[in-house]
Amino acid sequence: MLSCLHALNLDIEMKKITIHLSPADVRKSGTGFDCAMLLAVMQEVLKKPLPIDDSTCVLSALSLNGELMQFHGMIPAI
């Protein structure tokens, strides 16, 4: 995720960031949560919050340069 932030010219000032993926008892695998995690970090780092409300669902993988990519199992995840 650091490479995506650098590609988007965002500096997180080497802060330690912990992302909680709940519920904890459900196994998470694959890259489908990449974009949602990046948006969560950006929401905390940016001075102006992103216009994302609680009803938004984000499923996408990210390339190393920050581009959105499809991932295996996207249709069943939806």
Secondary structure, 3 states (H helix, E strand, C coil): CHHHHHHCCCCCCCCCCCCCCCCCCCCCCCCCCHHHHHHHHHHHHCCCCCCCCCCCCCCCEECCCCCEECCCCHHHHC
